[in-house]
């Protein structure tokens, strides 16, 4: 067994164990941090497949941005673990959901003969960052632009939702602050005028 | 002497891809870590001395000649302090947070090219790797703030995290400008794209992006004037308020290592890294058997010393800012980040696009 397969089994077992721990732990902050661990180890797996661009982007986007916002919300919400829900309900739901997922995965893997799909991946000398960029902006330019457009709509929608909330908080108006001058705020009075 | 170090580095680098040469890799890592940690120690000393002279004080001057042993005195003091773990805190995460911050701060140095050959790992996606590593730095801060079980620490961590998220976008866009010119994510290639004199460096065509990058860098390291995360008058010390002794020291070292990293990156991306500001076309014809001239020639030529000089200049700027600017208010920081810096970077990327299309100057050919 060479060092790469040892590393693979190590990383894979970390992913599986922390995935199990993720759904078992009670503390939501711990769960989010376990998700960070899973993403990080998946990045290592991709790195071992020489997909360094995808690996780094996984760390950059999911670990560095998305999960930070997750943690952000979870830490500020002060979630209390509800104890009155019986564990039977949990069990019922989890069995139901995992059954659906199992059937779906079964259909994908065995109906379409997943194992026989083997495409030769050629990486040019300039590295796969270059290759991905090239194919994204030539062959897949339409889907790339559509994805970008959907994301833009999502951003605008998120901002619009927040703008419509009535402002109850006391906020500074920076525009007014900038326009304020010394003359409008301070006045020097002489003794006689008092 | 630099050539001598280069030779050692080359010989050692040849073994790098072989896994049986793990000790060599460790030596290479040590060759980066040890000078870096020494630099961090004396950066704190320099900060106190420079700010003192800007404010008309003396600064540390008791331990050793001119107070030069002060960093070691501080280190020993912190080492022997008791580590207090707050009640009801999450002990595992509380101890993990400084380790994460420290690891991430130093991991980014793996791809920094110190010289045309002196680089630990010359990967093609170097810039992405650095972005990924610096974005991981938030975890140390957030976990520290949450695990401390303290309101001050949690508020400091949240402020710091939102600050980093806001300024990371502007920073990323500034880097897009650099990538558009160099056409590569490899830091060595980015420097090679700036070859020539001081006016060929990217700070000339990308001046607004350079300013924005440095501002975002100052904000990301939580330094003044963006240090709301540890604003003494509001939050005592922010996310590391509950840490004492070595826990605090590790956060402190990581913060200074990050400052040095931002300075080094600014020098690499916008100021040509190891390149010399002078451009001599026929440098080889200057072969004069004169000791002084040779020394001068060595100084004028490209080399590690230029990288160090440039990095030191930006490190000085960090201290300069701290002594000069008053602290921003939290909403002012957010306004600056989201409403001024990000639109500015987008505008300049568009301008750069036009400049590239018309092949302006020596930069866009």
Interface residues (C-beta under 8 A of the other chain):
Chain A: X3 X29 X33 X36 X52 X53 X56 X57 X59 X60 X63 X64 X65 X68 X69 X71 X72 X75 X76 X126 X127 X129 X130 X171 X172 X174
Chain B: X19 X93 X123 X124 X125 X128 X129 X131 X132 X135 X136 X138 X139 X142 X143 X145 X146 X154 X157 X158 X161 X162 X165 X168 X185 X329 X331 X332 X335
